[in-house]
Amino acid sequence: MLTPGRKYVGTTVRLSVNFQDDDGTDTDPSGVTFETFSPSGETTTYTYATDNELVKLDTGDYYIDVVPAESGRWTYRWTSTGNGTSVVVSGTYVVMTDPWTDGRAPDAYRS
């Protein structure tokens, strides 16, 4: 059983965003992109209506399910354009270190 709130290599992490106009009403931007930056420095970009991974749930509500391939700190950024919603929402999450998936010797995890 996975520990609630912890993220592990090879397990799905859902990241979501809500876009609103200046009045606080949910709105769909003209364009939505999602970028993720791995601990080893690889950047991957997804664009709504081009990449099936980026899903619209409802007006202004989008999500993406990512499956991290390595442990460490991941950074992500949502970017919207048009319709009064030109904003950037960013964040990070940490994927737990795991000797079974990291490929490092168990001694590497000793304190």
Backbone as a ProteinNet text record, in pm:
[ID]
protein_1_A
[PRIMARY]
MLTPGRKYVGTTVRLSVNFQDDDGTDTDPSGVTFETFSPSGETTTYTYATDNELVKLDTGDYYIDVVPAESGRWTYRWTSTGNGTSVVVSGTYVVMTDPWTDGRAPDAYRS
[TERTIARY]
84.6	0	89	55.9	132.1	94.6	193	168.6	96.7	-18.5	-91.3	-3.7	-12.5	61.9	203.5	255.1	389.4	380.4	479.8	484.6	605	586.7	691.2	715.8	835.8	870.1	771.7	720.4	632	486.9	450.6	310.6	254.2	126.8	63	49.8	85.5	68.2	-25.9	-139.1	-234.6	-210.8	-193	-172.7	-285.3	-348.9	-463.5	-450.6	-531.5	-529.9	-670.1	-701	-827.6	-796.2	-850.9	-831	-958.7	-942.2	-1055	-1023.5	-1129.1	-1109.1	-1092.7	-1082.4	-1060.1	-1174.9	-1293.5	-1409.8	-1422.2	-1330.1	-1333.9	-1423.9	-1463.2	-1547.5	-1459.7	-1487.6	-1411.5	-1420.9	-1307.3	-1304.8	-1199.3	-1223.9	-1127.8	-1035	-906.6	-811.2	-808.8	-753.6	-735.9	-633.4	-532.4	-428	-387.3	-361.7	-315.5	-198.1	-87.5	27	69.3	130.1	184	326.6	419.8	559.6	604.1	686.9	743.7	894.9	966	1112.3	1156.6	1223.9	1263.7	1386.5	1415.6	1534.9	1665.4	1666.3	1787.8	1793.8	1693.2	1698	1621.4	1542.4	1464.8	1333.7	1304.3	1179.3	1085.3	959.2	856.3	740.8	687.6	579.3	457.7	340.6	213.3	125.2	49.6	-39.5	-181.8	-277.9	-416.9	-464.2	-543.1	-600.6	-498.4	-374.7	-273	-230	-207.7	-161.8	-276.1	-310	-421.6	-400.6	-277.1	-249	-309	-322	-376.6	-528.4	-604	-747.8	-824.2	-934.4	-1026.1	-1141.3	-1163.4	-1273.7	-1402	-1386.6	-1501	-1447.2	-1532.1	-1487.2	-1378.7	-1260.2	-1148.2	-1070.9	-1119	-1055.5	-983.3	-852.5	-769.5	-684.4	-643.8	-550.9	-464.4	-356.5	-269.1	-221.7	-214.2	-156.8	-16.1	82.4	221.6	271.5	364.5	423.6	574.3	622.8	764.3	853.3	962.1	1053.6	1176.8	1189	1305.3	1267.2	1343.9	1317.6	1382.5	1334	1387.1	1276.9	1318.3	1223.7	1187.5	1059.7	1005.6	941.8	956.3	895.7	797.9	687.1	591	536	480.5	425.1	307.5	195.4	80.5	87.2	63.5	61.7	-65.4	-134.5	-255.3	-237.6	-306.9	-303.7	-444.5	-474	-601	-715.6	-826.5	-950.1	-927.5	-835.5	-812.9	-751.7	-686.1	-630.2	-482.9	-409.7	-267.4	-190.8	-182.4	-119.3	-28.2	58.4	144.9	123.8	99.3	83.7	190.1	276.9	384.5	390	460.9	475.4	579.5	596	690.9	629.1	684.5	652.8	777.4	785.9	903.7	864.9	942.7	925.3	1025	975.6	1056.8	1173.7	1285	1400.1	1369.5	1407.3	1370.2	1479.5	1547.7	1658.2	1613.4	1485.2	1438.5	1419.3	1394.1	1371.1	1480.3	1561.8	1665.1	1789.3	1808.4	1926.5	2054.2	2042.6	2159.9	2171.7	2293.1	2316.3	2247.4	2196.6	2130.2	2216.9	2349.7	2437.8	2425.5	2379.8	2367	2260.6	2173.3	2062.8	2091	2210.1	2245.5	2272.7	2237.2	2261.4	2400.6
-117.9	0	124.1	220.8	344.5	435.1	505.5	600	721.8	762.4	878.4	1003.4	1078.3	1203.4	1188.1	1066	1044.3	1002.9	1046.2	1015.1	926	826.9	730	720.1	679	656.2	555.6	586.1	494.3	498.1	586.7	598.9	731.4	734.2	851.6	966.2	1085.6	1209.2	1297.5	1336	1423.4	1567.5	1654.8	1797.4	1872.8	1963.8	2033.6	2184.5	2256.2	2402.6	2453.3	2572.3	2639	2779.5	2816.6	2950	3031.1	3158	3248.2	3382.8	3456.3	3591.3	3688	3816.5	3916.9	3925.8	3879.9	3883.3	3757.5	3660.6	3537.1	3430.2	3448.7	3350.7	3253	3124.7	3024	3052.1	3045.5	3073.5	2988.4	2959.2	2882.7	2978	2966.5	3047.7	3004	3087.9	3050.2	2939.5	2943.8	2842.4	2800.4	2670.5	2616.9	2524.2	2547.2	2456.6	2415	2298.6	2245.2	2201.2	2245.6	2205.4	2140.6	2038.5	1974.9	1965	1983.4	1984.4	1878.4	1774.5	1662.2	1696.9	1618.2	1642.3	1635.4	1559.6	1549.5	1656.2	1744.4	1857.7	1842	1736.9	1717.5	1794.3	1871.3	1946.9	1879.6	1864	1810.4	1909.3	1938.8	2035.2	1968.3	1998.8	1949	2068.6	2059.9	2166.9	2113.4	2186.9	2144	2145.3	2045.8	2025.5	1967.3	1950.8	1884.7	1754.6	1760.2	1644	1589.4	1462.6	1399.4	1391.4	1401.8	1392.6	1509.2	1624.8	1743.5	1743.6	1732.8	1709.8	1828.2	1864.7	1967.1	1896.7	1928.7	1870.9	1951.8	2083.8	2174.4	2311.7	2409.8	2544.4	2589.8	2618	2665.9	2560.6	2436.7	2330	2230.2	2215.3	2125.7	2040.1	1922.6	1839.9	1759.8	1707.8	1616.1	1511.2	1387.7	1279.6	1253.8	1268.1	1241.1	1120.8	1049.1	933.3	959	1006.4	1039.6	916.1	933.5	822.6	824.9	926.2	934.6	1005.9	980.4	1044.2	1182	1264.1	1398.8	1503.2	1630.5	1742.2	1771.1	1763.5	1794.8	1933.3	2009.6	2141.9	2139.2	2208.6	2216.4	2357.8	2384.8	2518.5	2507.5	2566.9	2584	2724.7	2740.9	2872.8	2886.2	2998.2	3023.8	3154.1	3162.6	3284.4	3316.5	3444.6	3489	3488.9	3552.8	3560	3615.1	3706.7	3768.6	3675.5	3568.3	3471.1	3444.6	3543.4	3523.2	3516.5	3396.3	3374.9	3253.1	3245.4	3129.3	3078.5	2948.8	2884.1	2776.3	2783.5	2684.9	2622.1	2510.5	2440.9	2331.5	2259.5	2149.1	2033	1915.8	1799.8	1713.1	1633.3	1549.8	1403.9	1333	1189.3	1120.5	1028.6	961.2	883.4	882.7	802.4	656.9	567	426.7	338.4	255.6	175.4	73.2	38.4	-59.9	1.8	132.4	195.9	294.4	341	440.4	380	249.1	185.9	212.9	261.4	285.5	173.6	151.3	48.5	86.8	-10.1	20.6	102.1	88.5	167.4	317.3	355.7	497.8	567.2	490.7	548.3	555.8	516	524.9	669.5	704.4	841.3	855.4
0	0	0	-83.8	-88.8	27.6	80.4	188.7	131.5	187.2	135.6	134.2	25.1	15.1	-36.3	-44.9	-97.7	-243	-318.9	-460.5	-487.4	-573.3	-602.2	-752.1	-789.9	-929.6	-988.1	-1107.7	-1177.9	-1136.2	-1042.7	-1002.9	-1055.1	-1081.3	-1141.6	-1042.1	-1088.4	-1012	-1093.4	-1035.2	-1104.8	-1061.3	-1160.3	-1136.1	-1206.5	-1134.4	-1190.7	-1174	-1250.7	-1246.8	-1275.7	-1224.7	-1253	-1301.9	-1417.1	-1473.3	-1457.8	-1412.9	-1393.7	-1457.1	-1493.5	-1545.4	-1428.6	-1458.5	-1354.4	-1254.3	-1292.5	-1203.6	-1119	-1137.1	-1059.5	-1118.2	-1244.2	-1311.8	-1388.4	-1372.7	-1447.2	-1596.9	-1664.9	-1807.9	-1876.3	-2001.8	-2080.3	-2155.1	-2132.7	-2207.2	-2353.9	-2440.1	-2580.7	-2593.1	-2507.6	-2510.9	-2371.4	-2354.4	-2225.8	-2253	-2182.2	-2191.1	-2051.7	-2045.7	-1921.5	-1949.4	-1864.6	-1877.1	-1747.3	-1759.6	-1642	-1659.8	-1550.2	-1548.1	-1449.5	-1499.3	-1413.8	-1330.1	-1226.1	-1144.5	-1225.2	-1334.7	-1416.7	-1525.1	-1532.1	-1623	-1753.2	-1768.7	-1890.9	-1883	-1987.6	-1994.4	-2094	-2053.2	-2141.5	-2142.6	-2262.7	-2277.5	-2340.2	-2285.5	-2338.1	-2370.8	-2479.3	-2522.1	-2533.4	-2472.1	-2479.3	-2624.9	-2660.7	-2794.6	-2892.1	-2848.3	-2929.7	-2863.8	-2733	-2656.9	-2571.9	-2592.5	-2521.3	-2371.3	-2323.6	-2180.5	-2102.6	-2167.4	-2101.9	-2122.9	-2013.4	-2020.2	-1960.4	-2026.8	-1974.2	-1905.1	-1776.2	-1699.8	-1714.7	-1706.8	-1707.3	-1747	-1755.3	-1789.6	-1692.5	-1744.2	-1664.2	-1588.9	-1586.3	-1508.2	-1599.7	-1576.8	-1656.3	-1563.6	-1613.8	-1537.8	-1632.3	-1575.3	-1647.2	-1547.6	-1593.4	-1514.1	-1565.5	-1478.5	-1516.2	-1436.5	-1494.5	-1428.4	-1419.8	-1304.2	-1291.6	-1305.5	-1380.9	-1408.4	-1320.2	-1233.5	-1144.7	-1016.3	-912.7	-784.1	-780.4	-688.2	-671.7	-683.7	-690.3	-697.6	-843	-874	-1005.3	-1000.4	-1105.5	-1116.4	-1233.5	-1219.5	-1329.3	-1341.6	-1461.6	-1486.9	-1583.8	-1545.1	-1632.3	-1689.7	-1818.1	-1880.8	-1962.3	-1945.2	-2023.7	-2100.3	-2213.9	-2295	-2343.3	-2357.7	-2413.2	-2314.6	-2355.4	-2276	-2135.8	-2119.1	-1988.9	-1886.6	-1932.4	-1838.6	-1865.2	-1910.8	-1938.2	-1807.1	-1752.8	-1623.5	-1629	-1528.3	-1510.4	-1368.1	-1355.3	-1225.2	-1218	-1118.1	-1110.4	-971.7	-965.1	-838.6	-847.9	-738.3	-732.7	-656	-676.5	-593.4	-586.8	-482.5	-461	-476.8	-557.6	-576.1	-484.5	-404.4	-302.9	-364.9	-294.6	-331.7	-299	-390.1	-375.4	-437.1	-356.9	-411	-514.6	-519	-617.1	-755.1	-760.4	-890.2	-930.3	-837.2	-869	-931.6	-915.8	-972.6	-895.5	-772.8	-690.2	-587.7	-542.1	-441.4	-311	-235.1	-107.9	-13	-19.2	68	42	-76.5	-110.3	-26.5	40	115.1	265.4	305.9	448.1	486.5	607	655	705.9
[MASK]
+++++++++++++++++++++++++++++++++++++++++++++++++++++++++++++++++++++++++++++++++++++++++++++++++++++++++++++++

